[in-house]
Amino acid sequence: MLIFPEGTRSVAGNLLPFKRGGFLLAVKSGVPVIPISIKGAKDIMRKGSILIRPGAVKVVIGKPIPVSDADEKLMMEIVRKAIEGGLVAC
């Protein structure tokens, strides 16, 4: 299952606050979270537009993060740090 933790895209391309739902689902199901960082997508399809432009998108797939003994708030912090690290690596 793919979940975008912010729920929507920002206009500026920065990370928005994460929503709890996907993390609650991960904790309750016991399934590890795989953080994926995407950079450059805002230039290809701007928020509110249906026009797709040519451009480059960089994707970094992080290591799975186990959910054992974690609550959704802790998972949100851990995954956010992993995604931020992936964006710096782009």
Secondary structure, DSSP 8 states (H G I E B T S, - for coil): ----TTSS--SSS------SHHHHHHHHHT--B--EEEESHHHHS-TT---------EEEE---B--TT--HHHHHHHHHHHHHHHHHH-
